[in-house]
Amino acid sequence: MAYLRRQRLERVREELLVTAAGAVSVTEVATRRGFIHLSRFAAIYRAAFSENPSDTLRS
């Protein structure tokens, strides 16, 4: 289960890095990858990558 979650997180991160800010929201990307509980997603993302998903999108 942890492996699959990590893979989904990696895909979200990849998509956020290549997407222009404003073109898509973090919510859209996360739900598309199967993350339903967005606050939990944000906490897991922060723990994995040491930054907020919105910060990744802006970079």
DAVENDA-V637870 format. One record per backbone hydrogen bond with DSSP energy under -1.0 kcal/mol. CO is the residue of the C=O (numbers start at 1). NH is the residue of the N-H. If there is no record, write none. Layout:
CO/NH, CO/NH
//
This chain:
1/5, 2/6, 3/7, 4/8, 5/9, 6/10, 7/11, 8/12, 9/13, 10/14, 11/15, 12/16, 13/17, 14/18, 15/19, 20/23, 25/29, 26/30, 27/31, 28/32, 29/33, 30/35, 31/34, 36/38, 37/41, 38/42, 39/43, 40/44, 41/45, 42/46, 43/47, 44/48, 45/49, 46/50, 52/56, 53/57, 54/58, 55/59
//
